Amino acid sequence: MSRERIAGAPVSWGVIEIPDWGYQMPADRVLKEASSLGLSAIEAGPEGLLPADPAEVSDLLSGYDLKLVGGFVPAVISEPGAREQELARVEERAEFFAAAEADVVVLAAMPASEDVGKFVEIDGDAWRTLFESLRSVEEICARHGVEVSLHPHYGTVIERDDQLKRFLEGSEMSLCLDTGHLVIGGSDPVEIAALAGDRVNHVHLKDVDTGVVEKLASRELSFREAAEEDAFRPLGDGDVDIGGVVDQLKGSSYGGWYVLEQDSVVEAEPREGEGPMVEVGKSLRFLQARLGGLR
């Protein structure tokens, strides 16, 4: 398998935008370890991890023989009062990613509430606003020459299986297939990969312990508590049929990135050669074995 289509994510090193998550490893170490493992690209992670100047981002990553895939862009786009400001923010990030020679805006449709731990159910008017906003986001990204991929995600307005399917029926936007968040929402990742077909243009491969994830989905655990209880596992060590997902994607001639994601909490700076990179390496080897001679 060519490594050119396998990328990493800073959250696998415990670097995330959620406050008080744990020790936030510096960018230089994350990038050095990602490169040393053989990954060829990385997502941006939380704002502030990489430089604010896209030219500086390109220079920094090239020093590690990495490129930028794109990144997570949360936006409140189902609320009419917030819509225009949020779309302007999406445009700002699309422009940034385009200038940094990245490929994709990974869009999360956030709730109006700042409490992202609650399950969110929006009404018919909000769905109509959401679909209108998604069309606007597609126009924004096309204008800047980057793809956009809707990310069903815990705590957003598209989390549960029925919400995901309503999105697929009501919008033409492409899908970020995140195997872990699909399970959290009660979806079967293999089924969704087949249902979405060539609408899948970005993939986050995340394995999970379904027993812990069920507690997360029912809000018995917070997201951090679930991560601390090893809800997220190296590929092949959890309960997700990662092999079945990969086979389905191969059958659909998927040509995008496979991003390794294992949400982790790091309590203190690990010794060199230890810490999250060990499990990222394990996931990488699993995926390379599954993909085999794909070119």
C-alpha positions, 0 to 999 in steps of 0.5 A, a space after each residue: 500500500 502506498 503511504 500517500 493516502 494514509 494520514 494522521 490526526 493530532 487527536 491521536 496524540 491527545 491534541 484537541 480543542 476541548 478545554 482541560 483535556 490533558 497534556 497538549 503535545 507540541 506541534 514539533 513532536 507530533 509532526 516528527 513522530 507522524 513523519 517517523 512512522 511513515 505517515 505522509 500527511 496530517 490534519 490541522 488539529 485545533 487552531 493554534 497548533 499550527 501557524 496562523 500563516 498558511 505559507 508557514 504551515 506549508 514550510 513547517 510541514 515540508 520540513 517533516 516531509 508531510 502535507 496538510 490534509 485539511 481540518 475540522 471546521 465546526 460551524 453553527 449553520 442550522 440557526 438563522 441568527 448565526 448563519 451568516 457569521 458562521 458561513 463567513 468563518 467557514 470561508 475563512 478556513 476554506 481560504 486558509 486550507 486552500 492557501 496551505 495546499 490542503 484538500 478538504 474542509 471537514 465540516 461539523 454542524 454544531 448546535 447553538 448551545 456551547 454544551 456539546 455533551 448534550 444530544 441535540 434534536 433540531 426541528 423542521 425549520 432548523 433542518 431547512 436552514 441547515 440544508 440551505 447552509 450546506 449548499 452555501 458551504 459547498 459554493 464557498 469551498 468550490 470557490 476556493 478549490 477545496 472539497 467539503 465533507 460533512 462529519 457526523 459527530 457526537 454532540 452535533 446536530 447530525 449524530 444519530 443514525 436517523 439524523 445522518 440518513 436525513 442528511 443523506 436524503 436532503 443534501 448532496 454534500 459529500 460525507 466524512 465516514 468516521 467509523 467511531 462516531 458512526 458507532 456512537 450514533 448507532 450506525 453500522 459503518 459498513 452499511 453507511 459506506 455502502 449507502 453513501 457510495 461515492 459520496 464518501 470523500 474523506 475517511 476517519 478510521 477509528 476503532 472503539 470498545 462498544 461497551 464504553 461507547 454505549 455509555 458515551 452515547 447514552 451520556 453516562 460518560 463524558 467524551 473525555 471520560 470515555 477516552 480515559 476508559 479506552 473507548 478508542 482503540 488501535 485499529 483491529 483492537 476494538 469492535 468496529 469491522 474496520 476491514 469490512 469498511 475498507 473493503 467496501 470503500 475499495 469496492 466503491 473505488 474510494 480515492 481519498 485519504 484514510 486518516 488514522 484517529 484514536 482520541 487519546 488523553 495524554 497526562 504528561 509528556 511521554 518519553 521519546 519513542 513512547 506514548 501515543 505514537 506506539 498505538 498510531 504505529 499499530 493502527 498504521 500497520 493494520 491498515 497497510 495490511 488490509 489495503 494490501 497492494 492498492 495503488 
